[in-house]
Amino acid sequence: MLVPLLLLSVVFGAFVFFLFRPDPPRLLGVYSKPGTFFYFKFLLAKFAIERRRRTSKSSSLNANLDEQQWGGDGCRNPREMEAKQVLPEGKTHAGDCVFFDGCNSDGFYFTLGTAQRPNDVMNLFFIVRIPNFGTFVSRGLHYNTNVASVRSDSHYKTACGFDVFCVDAMKRWRIRFEGTVVPDRKDAVDIDSPGGREIPEEIEGELPASFDFEWTNFGEHFDFDLECSSEAIARSLAIEPWSKKMFECLKQSHQVHYEQFGFLQGQITIGDKVFENIRLTSMRDHTITAYRSWSDLRRYIMLIFHLEDGTCIHTSIISMPEVVFSHLEFGYVILPDKTKLPVDRINLSLANLGEDKKFPKAFGYSFEAGGRHFDCRVRVIETTTFRMGLEQRCFVAENMCKFEVNGLKGFGFAECEYRIAPY
């Protein structure tokens, strides 16, 4: 009788120890790891996300911008989503952000990011790489990416000559520019020193430039609230310690975000050189938020690219440990027939890739989507670096890359962000 009781006591003690053991320490003091209740939390989070998506009703985007949550708030009106937004009053970090990138197999790379902020401020970055000619950037990129915007109800315009606007919701956009650009300089930005710099009146190598591009869609847009893999989001949530404060931060940090692949076609002039009939495979995105602070992002890696068979891919890992996620993974694949596949898992660890702020020139990773496995090899061919955010406390390395996925060649970007301080 004594032996069974003793055995039962040992088993019960082991169970209690397992149940109440503390979560494992964070990797490098940053990245959370699965704890005792990981699987329970994962299933609960996955259920909650999927249930919210099933029960959500159509909602007005502007009416409840502050109330949007992970899991979606219904089927939004495309015209409402594509319109330039009226930023909520009193929200100093509100943003209406539009981004385009594009590239082709000839080695042409194009990146334009605009983010309308309060008080007539625009976060702006522009980079163009023209094969056998050079890489050029917006005039102030090496100094300060906060520039003066021009007020408009429908256009994203800057005083330095950029003009972006929607022509037909989810189908056509126009991006134009007339101003000056400067050659990219690889040592121009001190990545250890936060804060913007005064933009000089004269910059060496400055050239007059203009471009006019039309963006057209390839398939439907991908809404991150409604279409991201519930498995990927639930896993990212389940590794974190849960608390009332965490869920409040989750709600406050939410952003309406959608993306769409397509094509950029047009021409660009730099100095006396004219480049016509340019065609690039492109991804554009639109983010609408009552709060966006780049300083909340400790680091991220966004891999956006297309393959020679027409497949388009986005995989991202984001770390903002002081807010909610220390390791948030998500993404999607657009197949040549325009089928959308959410990415369920990304096999890549931020802790093992560029954690020292020195991003490698070549690396590999894999991911799963739609029951398929994708093996990816990435090779960086050129990098442009700049500071970002209202406080200019982060830097972004825009890596122009070549890819190989399951034997298919590809082209695109590996955009990496690091918070300068505190890191």
Contacts in CASP RR format, 6 or more apart in sequence:
PFRMAT RR
TARGET T0000
AUTHOR 0000-0000-0000
METHOD contacts of the structure
MODEL  1
MLVPLLLLSVVFGAFVFFLFRPDPPRLLGVYSKPGTFFYFKFLLAKFAIE
RRRRTSKSSSLNANLDEQQWGGDGCRNPREMEAKQVLPEGKTHAGDCVFF
DGCNSDGFYFTLGTAQRPNDVMNLFFIVRIPNFGTFVSRGLHYNTNVASV
RSDSHYKTACGFDVFCVDAMKRWRIRFEGTVVPDRKDAVDIDSPGGREIP
EEIEGELPASFDFEWTNFGEHFDFDLECSSEAIARSLAIEPWSKKMFECL
KQSHQVHYEQFGFLQGQITIGDKVFENIRLTSMRDHTITAYRSWSDLRRY
IMLIFHLEDGTCIHTSIISMPEVVFSHLEFGYVILPDKTKLPVDRINLSL
ANLGEDKKFPKAFGYSFEAGGRHFDCRVRVIETTTFRMGLEQRCFVAENM
CKFEVNGLKGFGFAECEYRIAPY
18 36 0 8 1.000
19 36 0 8 1.000
20 36 0 8 1.000
21 36 0 8 1.000
23 32 0 8 1.000
23 33 0 8 1.000
23 35 0 8 1.000
23 36 0 8 1.000
23 241 0 8 1.000
24 33 0 8 1.000
24 34 0 8 1.000
24 35 0 8 1.000
25 33 0 8 1.000
26 32 0 8 1.000
26 33 0 8 1.000
26 321 0 8 1.000
26 326 0 8 1.000
27 33 0 8 1.000
27 351 0 8 1.000
28 351 0 8 1.000
28 355 0 8 1.000
30 298 0 8 1.000
30 319 0 8 1.000
30 321 0 8 1.000
30 326 0 8 1.000
30 351 0 8 1.000
31 319 0 8 1.000
31 321 0 8 1.000
31 326 0 8 1.000
31 327 0 8 1.000
31 349 0 8 1.000
31 350 0 8 1.000
31 351 0 8 1.000
32 239 0 8 1.000
32 240 0 8 1.000
32 241 0 8 1.000
32 321 0 8 1.000
32 326 0 8 1.000
32 327 0 8 1.000
33 239 0 8 1.000
34 238 0 8 1.000
34 239 0 8 1.000
35 239 0 8 1.000
38 238 0 8 1.000
38 239 0 8 1.000
39 238 0 8 1.000
41 237 0 8 1.000
41 238 0 8 1.000
41 242 0 8 1.000
42 234 0 8 1.000
42 235 0 8 1.000
42 237 0 8 1.000
42 238 0 8 1.000
43 234 0 8 1.000
45 233 0 8 1.000
45 234 0 8 1.000
45 237 0 8 1.000
45 238 0 8 1.000
46 230 0 8 1.000
46 231 0 8 1.000
46 234 0 8 1.000
49 70 0 8 1.000
49 71 0 8 1.000
49 230 0 8 1.000
49 233 0 8 1.000
49 234 0 8 1.000
50 230 0 8 1.000
52 69 0 8 1.000
52 70 0 8 1.000
52 71 0 8 1.000
52 72 0 8 1.000
53 71 0 8 1.000
53 72 0 8 1.000
53 226 0 8 1.000
53 230 0 8 1.000
56 71 0 8 1.000
56 72 0 8 1.000
56 73 0 8 1.000
56 74 0 8 1.000
57 74 0 8 1.000
58 74 0 8 1.000
58 75 0 8 1.000
58 76 0 8 1.000
58 77 0 8 1.000
59 73 0 8 1.000
59 74 0 8 1.000
59 76 0 8 1.000
60 77 0 8 1.000
60 80 0 8 1.000
61 76 0 8 1.000
61 77 0 8 1.000
61 80 0 8 1.000
61 81 0 8 1.000
61 85 0 8 1.000
61 256 0 8 1.000
61 288 0 8 1.000
62 80 0 8 1.000
62 85 0 8 1.000
62 86 0 8 1.000
64 73 0 8 1.000
65 85 0 8 1.000
65 88 0 8 1.000
65 256 0 8 1.000
65 288 0 8 1.000
65 289 0 8 1.000
65 290 0 8 1.000
66 88 0 8 1.000
66 290 0 8 1.000
67 73 0 8 1.000
68 225 0 8 1.000
68 254 0 8 1.000
68 255 0 8 1.000
68 256 0 8 1.000
69 250 0 8 1.000
69 251 0 8 1.000
69 254 0 8 1.000
70 225 0 8 1.000
70 233 0 8 1.000
70 250 0 8 1.000
70 254 0 8 1.000
71 225 0 8 1.000
71 226 0 8 1.000
71 233 0 8 1.000
72 223 0 8 1.000
72 225 0 8 1.000
72 226 0 8 1.000
73 225 0 8 1.000
74 226 0 8 1.000
75 226 0 8 1.000
76 223 0 8 1.000
76 256 0 8 1.000
78 169 0 8 1.000
78 170 0 8 1.000
78 221 0 8 1.000
79 169 0 8 1.000
81 169 0 8 1.000
81 256 0 8 1.000
81 258 0 8 1.000
81 286 0 8 1.000
81 288 0 8 1.000
82 166 0 8 1.000
82 169 0 8 1.000
82 170 0 8 1.000
82 286 0 8 1.000
83 154 0 8 1.000
83 166 0 8 1.000
84 96 0 8 1.000
84 116 0 8 1.000
84 152 0 8 1.000
84 153 0 8 1.000
84 154 0 8 1.000
84 155 0 8 1.000
84 156 0 8 1.000
84 165 0 8 1.000
84 166 0 8 1.000
85 95 0 8 1.000
85 96 0 8 1.000
85 116 0 8 1.000
85 288 0 8 1.000
87 94 0 8 1.000
87 95 0 8 1.000
87 96 0 8 1.000
87 116 0 8 1.000
87 117 0 8 1.000
87 118 0 8 1.000
88 94 0 8 1.000
88 290 0 8 1.000
90 118 0 8 1.000
91 118 0 8 1.000
91 290 0 8 1.000
91 291 0 8 1.000
92 118 0 8 1.000
93 117 0 8 1.000
93 290 0 8 1.000
93 291 0 8 1.000
93 292 0 8 1.000
93 293 0 8 1.000
93 390 0 8 1.000
94 117 0 8 1.000
94 118 0 8 1.000
94 289 0 8 1.000
94 290 0 8 1.000
94 291 0 8 1.000
94 292 0 8 1.000
95 115 0 8 1.000
95 116 0 8 1.000
95 117 0 8 1.000
95 118 0 8 1.000
95 287 0 8 1.000
95 288 0 8 1.000
95 289 0 8 1.000
95 290 0 8 1.000
95 292 0 8 1.000
96 115 0 8 1.000
96 116 0 8 1.000
96 156 0 8 1.000
96 287 0 8 1.000
96 288 0 8 1.000
97 113 0 8 1.000
97 114 0 8 1.000
97 115 0 8 1.000
97 116 0 8 1.000
97 123 0 8 1.000
97 285 0 8 1.000
97 286 0 8 1.000
97 287 0 8 1.000
97 288 0 8 1.000
97 289 0 8 1.000
97 292 0 8 1.000
98 113 0 8 1.000
98 114 0 8 1.000
98 115 0 8 1.000
98 156 0 8 1.000
98 164 0 8 1.000
98 284 0 8 1.000
98 285 0 8 1.000
98 286 0 8 1.000
99 112 0 8 1.000
99 113 0 8 1.000
99 114 0 8 1.000
99 284 0 8 1.000
99 285 0 8 1.000
99 286 0 8 1.000
99 287 0 8 1.000
100 110 0 8 1.000
100 111 0 8 1.000
100 112 0 8 1.000
100 113 0 8 1.000
100 164 0 8 1.000
100 173 0 8 1.000
100 175 0 8 1.000
100 215 0 8 1.000
100 264 0 8 1.000
100 282 0 8 1.000
100 283 0 8 1.000
100 284 0 8 1.000
101 109 0 8 1.000
101 110 0 8 1.000
101 111 0 8 1.000
101 112 0 8 1.000
101 282 0 8 1.000
101 283 0 8 1.000
101 284 0 8 1.000
101 304 0 8 1.000
101 412 0 8 1.000
101 413 0 8 1.000
102 109 0 8 1.000
102 110 0 8 1.000
102 111 0 8 1.000
102 264 0 8 1.000
102 280 0 8 1.000
102 281 0 8 1.000
102 282 0 8 1.000
102 283 0 8 1.000
102 412 0 8 1.000
103 109 0 8 1.000
103 110 0 8 1.000
103 280 0 8 1.000
103 281 0 8 1.000
103 306 0 8 1.000
103 400 0 8 1.000
103 411 0 8 1.000
103 412 0 8 1.000
103 413 0 8 1.000
104 279 0 8 1.000
104 280 0 8 1.000
104 281 0 8 1.000
104 411 0 8 1.000
105 308 0 8 1.000
105 409 0 8 1.000
105 410 0 8 1.000
105 411 0 8 1.000
106 131 0 8 1.000
107 129 0 8 1.000
107 131 0 8 1.000
107 381 0 8 1.000
107 411 0 8 1.000
108 129 0 8 1.000
108 130 0 8 1.000
108 131 0 8 1.000
108 278 0 8 1.000
108 280 0 8 1.000
109 127 0 8 1.000
109 128 0 8 1.000
109 129 0 8 1.000
109 382 0 8 1.000
109 400 0 8 1.000
109 412 0 8 1.000
109 413 0 8 1.000
110 127 0 8 1.000
110 128 0 8 1.000
110 129 0 8 1.000
110 213 0 8 1.000
110 264 0 8 1.000
110 280 0 8 1.000
110 282 0 8 1.000
111 125 0 8 1.000
111 126 0 8 1.000
111 127 0 8 1.000
111 128 0 8 1.000
111 398 0 8 1.000
111 413 0 8 1.000
112 125 0 8 1.000
112 126 0 8 1.000
112 162 0 8 1.000
112 164 0 8 1.000
112 175 0 8 1.000
113 123 0 8 1.000
113 124 0 8 1.000
113 125 0 8 1.000
113 126 0 8 1.000
114 122 0 8 1.000
114 123 0 8 1.000
114 124 0 8 1.000
114 156 0 8 1.000
114 158 0 8 1.000
114 162 0 8 1.000
114 164 0 8 1.000
115 122 0 8 1.000
115 123 0 8 1.000
115 124 0 8 1.000
115 287 0 8 1.000
115 292 0 8 1.000
116 122 0 8 1.000
116 149 0 8 1.000
116 156 0 8 1.000
117 123 0 8 1.000
117 146 0 8 1.000
117 149 0 8 1.000
117 390 0 8 1.000
120 148 0 8 1.000
120 149 0 8 1.000
120 150 0 8 1.000
120 151 0 8 1.000
121 146 0 8 1.000
121 147 0 8 1.000
121 148 0 8 1.000
121 149 0 8 1.000
121 390 0 8 1.000
122 146 0 8 1.000
122 147 0 8 1.000
122 148 0 8 1.000
122 149 0 8 1.000
122 156 0 8 1.000
122 158 0 8 1.000
123 145 0 8 1.000
123 146 0 8 1.000
123 388 0 8 1.000
123 389 0 8 1.000
123 390 0 8 1.000
124 138 0 8 1.000
124 145 0 8 1.000
124 146 0 8 1.000
124 147 0 8 1.000
124 158 0 8 1.000
124 160 0 8 1.000
124 162 0 8 1.000
125 137 0 8 1.000
125 138 0 8 1.000
125 141 0 8 1.000
125 145 0 8 1.000
125 386 0 8 1.000
125 388 0 8 1.000
125 396 0 8 1.000
125 398 0 8 1.000
126 137 0 8 1.000
126 138 0 8 1.000
126 141 0 8 1.000
126 162 0 8 1.000
126 177 0 8 1.000
126 181 0 8 1.000
127 135 0 8 1.000
127 136 0 8 1.000
127 137 0 8 1.000
127 138 0 8 1.000
127 141 0 8 1.000
127 184 0 8 1.000
127 384 0 8 1.000
127 398 0 8 1.000
128 135 0 8 1.000
128 136 0 8 1.000
128 137 0 8 1.000
128 181 0 8 1.000
128 211 0 8 1.000
128 268 0 8 1.000
129 135 0 8 1.000
129 382 0 8 1.000
129 400 0 8 1.000
130 136 0 8 1.000
130 268 0 8 1.000
130 270 0 8 1.000
130 275 0 8 1.000
133 270 0 8 1.000
133 273 0 8 1.000
133 275 0 8 1.000
134 183 0 8 1.000
134 184 0 8 1.000
135 183 0 8 1.000
135 184 0 8 1.000
135 382 0 8 1.000
135 384 0 8 1.000
136 181 0 8 1.000
136 182 0 8 1.000
136 183 0 8 1.000
136 184 0 8 1.000
136 207 0 8 1.000
136 209 0 8 1.000
136 270 0 8 1.000
137 181 0 8 1.000
137 182 0 8 1.000
137 183 0 8 1.000
137 184 0 8 1.000
137 384 0 8 1.000
137 386 0 8 1.000
138 160 0 8 1.000
138 162 0 8 1.000
138 181 0 8 1.000
139 160 0 8 1.000
139 179 0 8 1.000
139 180 0 8 1.000
139 181 0 8 1.000
139 182 0 8 1.000
139 199 0 8 1.000
139 203 0 8 1.000
139 206 0 8 1.000
140 147 0 8 1.000
140 160 0 8 1.000
140 182 0 8 1.000
140 199 0 8 1.000
140 203 0 8 1.000
141 182 0 8 1.000
141 184 0 8 1.000
141 384 0 8 1.000
141 386 0 8 1.000
142 182 0 8 1.000
142 185 0 8 1.000
142 188 0 8 1.000
142 189 0 8 1.000
142 386 0 8 1.000
143 196 0 8 1.000
143 197 0 8 1.000
143 198 0 8 1.000
143 199 0 8 1.000
143 200 0 8 1.000
144 196 0 8 1.000
144 197 0 8 1.000
144 198 0 8 1.000
144 199 0 8 1.000
144 387 0 8 1.000
144 392 0 8 1.000
145 386 0 8 1.000
145 387 0 8 1.000
145 388 0 8 1.000
145 389 0 8 1.000
145 392 0 8 1.000
146 196 0 8 1.000
146 389 0 8 1.000
146 390 0 8 1.000
146 392 0 8 1.000
147 158 0 8 1.000
147 159 0 8 1.000
147 160 0 8 1.000
148 158 0 8 1.000
148 159 0 8 1.000
148 160 0 8 1.000
149 156 0 8 1.000
149 157 0 8 1.000
149 158 0 8 1.000
149 159 0 8 1.000
150 157 0 8 1.000
150 158 0 8 1.000
150 159 0 8 1.000
154 165 0 8 1.000
154 166 0 8 1.000
155 163 0 8 1.000
155 164 0 8 1.000
155 165 0 8 1.000
156 162 0 8 1.000
156 163 0 8 1.000
156 164 0 8 1.000
156 165 0 8 1.000
157 163 0 8 1.000
157 164 0 8 1.000
160 179 0 8 1.000
161 177 0 8 1.000
161 178 0 8 1.000
161 179 0 8 1.000
162 175 0 8 1.000
162 176 0 8 1.000
162 177 0 8 1.000
163 174 0 8 1.000
163 175 0 8 1.000
163 176 0 8 1.000
163 177 0 8 1.000
164 173 0 8 1.000
164 174 0 8 1.000
164 175 0 8 1.000
164 176 0 8 1.000
165 173 0 8 1.000
165 174 0 8 1.000
166 172 0 8 1.000
166 173 0 8 1.000
167 173 0 8 1.000
167 174 0 8 1.000
167 214 0 8 1.000
170 217 0 8 1.000
170 220 0 8 1.000
170 221 0 8 1.000
170 260 0 8 1.000
171 216 0 8 1.000
171 217 0 8 1.000
172 214 0 8 1.000
172 215 0 8 1.000
172 216 0 8 1.000
172 217 0 8 1.000
173 214 0 8 1.000
173 215 0 8 1.000
173 284 0 8 1.000
174 212 0 8 1.000
174 213 0 8 1.000
174 214 0 8 1.000
174 215 0 8 1.000
175 211 0 8 1.000
175 212 0 8 1.000
175 213 0 8 1.000
175 215 0 8 1.000
175 264 0 8 1.000
176 210 0 8 1.000
176 211 0 8 1.000
176 212 0 8 1.000
176 213 0 8 1.000
177 209 0 8 1.000
177 210 0 8 1.000
177 211 0 8 1.000
177 212 0 8 1.000
178 209 0 8 1.000
178 210 0 8 1.000
179 208 0 8 1.000
179 209 0 8 1.000
179 210 0 8 1.000
180 206 0 8 1.000
180 207 0 8 1.000
180 208 0 8 1.000
180 209 0 8 1.000
181 206 0 8 1.000
181 207 0 8 1.000
181 209 0 8 1.000
181 270 0 8 1.000
182 203 0 8 1.000
182 204 0 8 1.000
182 205 0 8 1.000
182 206 0 8 1.000
182 207 0 8 1.000
183 205 0 8 1.000
184 384 0 8 1.000
186 383 0 8 1.000
186 385 0 8 1.000
188 385 0 8 1.000
189 385 0 8 1.000
189 386 0 8 1.000
189 387 0 8 1.000
189 395 0 8 1.000
191 357 0 8 1.000
191 385 0 8 1.000
191 395 0 8 1.000
191 418 0 8 1.000
191 420 0 8 1.000
192 420 0 8 1.000
193 420 0 8 1.000
194 387 0 8 1.000
194 391 0 8 1.000
194 392 0 8 1.000
194 393 0 8 1.000
194 394 0 8 1.000
194 420 0 8 1.000
194 421 0 8 1.000
195 387 0 8 1.000
195 391 0 8 1.000
195 392 0 8 1.000
195 393 0 8 1.000
196 387 0 8 1.000
196 392 0 8 1.000
207 270 0 8 1.000
207 271 0 8 1.000
208 269 0 8 1.000
208 270 0 8 1.000
208 271 0 8 1.000
209 268 0 8 1.000
209 269 0 8 1.000
209 270 0 8 1.000
209 271 0 8 1.000
210 268 0 8 1.000
210 269 0 8 1.000
211 266 0 8 1.000
211 267 0 8 1.000
211 268 0 8 1.000
211 269 0 8 1.000
212 266 0 8 1.000
212 267 0 8 1.000
213 264 0 8 1.000
213 265 0 8 1.000
213 266 0 8 1.000
213 267 0 8 1.000
213 268 0 8 1.000
213 278 0 8 1.000
214 264 0 8 1.000
214 265 0 8 1.000
214 266 0 8 1.000
215 262 0 8 1.000
215 263 0 8 1.000
215 264 0 8 1.000
215 282 0 8 1.000
215 284 0 8 1.000
216 262 0 8 1.000
216 263 0 8 1.000
216 265 0 8 1.000
217 260 0 8 1.000
217 261 0 8 1.000
217 262 0 8 1.000
218 260 0 8 1.000
218 261 0 8 1.000
218 262 0 8 1.000
218 263 0 8 1.000
218 281 0 8 1.000
218 312 0 8 1.000
218 334 0 8 1.000
218 338 0 8 1.000
219 260 0 8 1.000
219 261 0 8 1.000
219 262 0 8 1.000
219 334 0 8 1.000
219 338 0 8 1.000
220 260 0 8 1.000
220 338 0 8 1.000
220 340 0 8 1.000
221 258 0 8 1.000
221 259 0 8 1.000
221 260 0 8 1.000
222 258 0 8 1.000
222 259 0 8 1.000
222 260 0 8 1.000
222 332 0 8 1.000
222 334 0 8 1.000
222 340 0 8 1.000
223 258 0 8 1.000
224 257 0 8 1.000
224 258 0 8 1.000
224 259 0 8 1.000
224 330 0 8 1.000
225 256 0 8 1.000
225 257 0 8 1.000
227 332 0 8 1.000
227 340 0 8 1.000
227 342 0 8 1.000
228 330 0 8 1.000
228 331 0 8 1.000
228 332 0 8 1.000
228 342 0 8 1.000
229 330 0 8 1.000
229 331 0 8 1.000
229 342 0 8 1.000
229 343 0 8 1.000
229 344 0 8 1.000
229 369 0 8 1.000
231 344 0 8 1.000
231 345 0 8 1.000
232 329 0 8 1.000
232 330 0 8 1.000
232 331 0 8 1.000
232 342 0 8 1.000
232 343 0 8 1.000
232 344 0 8 1.000
232 345 0 8 1.000
232 346 0 8 1.000
233 328 0 8 1.000
233 330 0 8 1.000
235 329 0 8 1.000
235 345 0 8 1.000
236 325 0 8 1.000
236 327 0 8 1.000
236 328 0 8 1.000
236 329 0 8 1.000
236 330 0 8 1.000
237 250 0 8 1.000
237 324 0 8 1.000
237 325 0 8 1.000
239 326 0 8 1.000
239 327 0 8 1.000
240 246 0 8 1.000
240 324 0 8 1.000
240 325 0 8 1.000
240 326 0 8 1.000
246 324 0 8 1.000
249 323 0 8 1.000
249 324 0 8 1.000
250 324 0 8 1.000
252 291 0 8 1.000
253 291 0 8 1.000
253 296 0 8 1.000
253 320 0 8 1.000
253 323 0 8 1.000
253 324 0 8 1.000
254 289 0 8 1.000
255 287 0 8 1.000
255 288 0 8 1.000
255 289 0 8 1.000
255 292 0 8 1.000
256 287 0 8 1.000
256 288 0 8 1.000
256 289 0 8 1.000
257 285 0 8 1.000
257 286 0 8 1.000
257 287 0 8 1.000
257 288 0 8 1.000
258 285 0 8 1.000
258 286 0 8 1.000
259 283 0 8 1.000
259 284 0 8 1.000
259 285 0 8 1.000
259 286 0 8 1.000
259 314 0 8 1.000
259 332 0 8 1.000
260 283 0 8 1.000
260 284 0 8 1.000
260 285 0 8 1.000
261 281 0 8 1.000
261 282 0 8 1.000
261 283 0 8 1.000
261 306 0 8 1.000
261 312 0 8 1.000
261 334 0 8 1.000
262 281 0 8 1.000
262 282 0 8 1.000
262 283 0 8 1.000
262 284 0 8 1.000
262 312 0 8 1.000
263 279 0 8 1.000
263 280 0 8 1.000
263 281 0 8 1.000
263 282 0 8 1.000
264 278 0 8 1.000
264 279 0 8 1.000
264 280 0 8 1.000
264 282 0 8 1.000
265 277 0 8 1.000
265 278 0 8 1.000
265 279 0 8 1.000
265 280 0 8 1.000
266 276 0 8 1.000
266 277 0 8 1.000
266 278 0 8 1.000
266 279 0 8 1.000
267 274 0 8 1.000
267 275 0 8 1.000
267 276 0 8 1.000
267 277 0 8 1.000
267 278 0 8 1.000
268 274 0 8 1.000
268 275 0 8 1.000
268 278 0 8 1.000
269 275 0 8 1.000
281 306 0 8 1.000
281 310 0 8 1.000
281 312 0 8 1.000
281 411 0 8 1.000
283 304 0 8 1.000
283 312 0 8 1.000
283 314 0 8 1.000
293 389 0 8 1.000
293 390 0 8 1.000
293 391 0 8 1.000
294 388 0 8 1.000
294 389 0 8 1.000
294 390 0 8 1.000
294 391 0 8 1.000
294 393 0 8 1.000
294 394 0 8 1.000
294 417 0 8 1.000
294 419 0 8 1.000
295 389 0 8 1.000
295 391 0 8 1.000
295 393 0 8 1.000
295 394 0 8 1.000
295 419 0 8 1.000
296 320 0 8 1.000
296 322 0 8 1.000
296 323 0 8 1.000
297 318 0 8 1.000
297 319 0 8 1.000
297 320 0 8 1.000
297 394 0 8 1.000
297 417 0 8 1.000
297 419 0 8 1.000
298 319 0 8 1.000
298 320 0 8 1.000
298 321 0 8 1.000
298 322 0 8 1.000
298 418 0 8 1.000
298 419 0 8 1.000
298 423 0 8 1.000
299 319 0 8 1.000
299 350 0 8 1.000
299 416 0 8 1.000
299 417 0 8 1.000
299 418 0 8 1.000
299 419 0 8 1.000
300 316 0 8 1.000
300 317 0 8 1.000
300 318 0 8 1.000
300 319 0 8 1.000
300 415 0 8 1.000
300 416 0 8 1.000
300 417 0 8 1.000
301 316 0 8 1.000
301 317 0 8 1.000
301 348 0 8 1.000
301 350 0 8 1.000
301 353 0 8 1.000
301 414 0 8 1.000
301 415 0 8 1.000
301 416 0 8 1.000
302 314 0 8 1.000
302 315 0 8 1.000
302 316 0 8 1.000
302 413 0 8 1.000
302 414 0 8 1.000
302 415 0 8 1.000
302 416 0 8 1.000
303 313 0 8 1.000
303 314 0 8 1.000
303 315 0 8 1.000
303 316 0 8 1.000
303 376 0 8 1.000
303 378 0 8 1.000
303 413 0 8 1.000
303 414 0 8 1.000
303 415 0 8 1.000
304 313 0 8 1.000
304 314 0 8 1.000
304 412 0 8 1.000
304 413 0 8 1.000
304 415 0 8 1.000
305 312 0 8 1.000
305 313 0 8 1.000
305 401 0 8 1.000
305 403 0 8 1.000
305 410 0 8 1.000
305 411 0 8 1.000
305 412 0 8 1.000
305 413 0 8 1.000
306 312 0 8 1.000
306 313 0 8 1.000
306 410 0 8 1.000
306 411 0 8 1.000
306 412 0 8 1.000
307 313 0 8 1.000
307 403 0 8 1.000
307 405 0 8 1.000
307 408 0 8 1.000
307 409 0 8 1.000
307 410 0 8 1.000
308 408 0 8 1.000
308 409 0 8 1.000
308 410 0 8 1.000
309 336 0 8 1.000
309 408 0 8 1.000
310 336 0 8 1.000
311 333 0 8 1.000
311 334 0 8 1.000
311 335 0 8 1.000
311 336 0 8 1.000
311 405 0 8 1.000
311 408 0 8 1.000
312 333 0 8 1.000
312 334 0 8 1.000
313 332 0 8 1.000
313 333 0 8 1.000
313 334 0 8 1.000
313 374 0 8 1.000
313 405 0 8 1.000
314 331 0 8 1.000
314 332 0 8 1.000
315 329 0 8 1.000
315 330 0 8 1.000
315 331 0 8 1.000
315 343 0 8 1.000
315 346 0 8 1.000
315 348 0 8 1.000
315 365 0 8 1.000
315 367 0 8 1.000
316 329 0 8 1.000
316 330 0 8 1.000
316 331 0 8 1.000
316 346 0 8 1.000
317 327 0 8 1.000
317 328 0 8 1.000
317 329 0 8 1.000
317 346 0 8 1.000
317 348 0 8 1.000
317 350 0 8 1.000
318 325 0 8 1.000
318 328 0 8 1.000
318 329 0 8 1.000
319 325 0 8 1.000
319 326 0 8 1.000
319 327 0 8 1.000
319 328 0 8 1.000
319 350 0 8 1.000
320 326 0 8 1.000
320 328 0 8 1.000
327 349 0 8 1.000
327 350 0 8 1.000
329 343 0 8 1.000
329 345 0 8 1.000
329 346 0 8 1.000
329 348 0 8 1.000
330 342 0 8 1.000
330 343 0 8 1.000
331 342 0 8 1.000
331 343 0 8 1.000
331 346 0 8 1.000
331 367 0 8 1.000
331 369 0 8 1.000
332 340 0 8 1.000
332 341 0 8 1.000
332 342 0 8 1.000
332 343 0 8 1.000
332 369 0 8 1.000
333 340 0 8 1.000
333 341 0 8 1.000
333 343 0 8 1.000
333 369 0 8 1.000
333 370 0 8 1.000
333 374 0 8 1.000
334 340 0 8 1.000
334 341 0 8 1.000
335 341 0 8 1.000
341 369 0 8 1.000
341 370 0 8 1.000
341 372 0 8 1.000
342 369 0 8 1.000
342 370 0 8 1.000
343 367 0 8 1.000
343 368 0 8 1.000
343 369 0 8 1.000
344 368 0 8 1.000
344 369 0 8 1.000
344 370 0 8 1.000
344 371 0 8 1.000
345 367 0 8 1.000
345 368 0 8 1.000
346 365 0 8 1.000
346 366 0 8 1.000
346 367 0 8 1.000
347 365 0 8 1.000
347 366 0 8 1.000
347 367 0 8 1.000
347 368 0 8 1.000
348 364 0 8 1.000
348 365 0 8 1.000
348 366 0 8 1.000
348 367 0 8 1.000
353 359 0 8 1.000
353 360 0 8 1.000
353 363 0 8 1.000
353 365 0 8 1.000
354 360 0 8 1.000
354 416 0 8 1.000
357 418 0 8 1.000
357 423 0 8 1.000
359 380 0 8 1.000
359 383 0 8 1.000
359 397 0 8 1.000
359 399 0 8 1.000
359 414 0 8 1.000
359 416 0 8 1.000
360 380 0 8 1.000
361 379 0 8 1.000
361 380 0 8 1.000
362 377 0 8 1.000
362 378 0 8 1.000
362 379 0 8 1.000
362 380 0 8 1.000
363 377 0 8 1.000
363 378 0 8 1.000
364 375 0 8 1.000
364 376 0 8 1.000
364 377 0 8 1.000
364 378 0 8 1.000
365 376 0 8 1.000
365 378 0 8 1.000
366 373 0 8 1.000
366 374 0 8 1.000
366 375 0 8 1.000
366 376 0 8 1.000
367 373 0 8 1.000
367 374 0 8 1.000
367 376 0 8 1.000
368 374 0 8 1.000
374 405 0 8 1.000
374 406 0 8 1.000
375 405 0 8 1.000
375 406 0 8 1.000
376 403 0 8 1.000
376 404 0 8 1.000
376 405 0 8 1.000
377 403 0 8 1.000
377 404 0 8 1.000
377 405 0 8 1.000
378 401 0 8 1.000
378 402 0 8 1.000
378 403 0 8 1.000
378 414 0 8 1.000
379 401 0 8 1.000
379 402 0 8 1.000
379 403 0 8 1.000
380 399 0 8 1.000
380 400 0 8 1.000
380 401 0 8 1.000
380 414 0 8 1.000
381 400 0 8 1.000
381 401 0 8 1.000
381 402 0 8 1.000
382 399 0 8 1.000
382 400 0 8 1.000
383 397 0 8 1.000
383 398 0 8 1.000
383 399 0 8 1.000
383 400 0 8 1.000
384 397 0 8 1.000
384 398 0 8 1.000
384 400 0 8 1.000
385 395 0 8 1.000
385 396 0 8 1.000
385 397 0 8 1.000
385 398 0 8 1.000
386 395 0 8 1.000
386 396 0 8 1.000
386 398 0 8 1.000
387 393 0 8 1.000
387 394 0 8 1.000
387 395 0 8 1.000
387 396 0 8 1.000
387 420 0 8 1.000
388 394 0 8 1.000
388 395 0 8 1.000
388 396 0 8 1.000
388 417 0 8 1.000
393 419 0 8 1.000
393 420 0 8 1.000
393 421 0 8 1.000
394 417 0 8 1.000
394 418 0 8 1.000
394 419 0 8 1.000
394 420 0 8 1.000
395 417 0 8 1.000
395 418 0 8 1.000
395 420 0 8 1.000
396 415 0 8 1.000
396 416 0 8 1.000
396 417 0 8 1.000
397 415 0 8 1.000
397 416 0 8 1.000
397 417 0 8 1.000
397 418 0 8 1.000
398 413 0 8 1.000
398 415 0 8 1.000
399 413 0 8 1.000
399 414 0 8 1.000
399 415 0 8 1.000
399 416 0 8 1.000
400 412 0 8 1.000
400 413 0 8 1.000
401 411 0 8 1.000
401 412 0 8 1.000
401 413 0 8 1.000
401 414 0 8 1.000
402 409 0 8 1.000
402 410 0 8 1.000
402 411 0 8 1.000
402 412 0 8 1.000
403 409 0 8 1.000
403 410 0 8 1.000
403 411 0 8 1.000
403 412 0 8 1.000
404 410 0 8 1.000
END
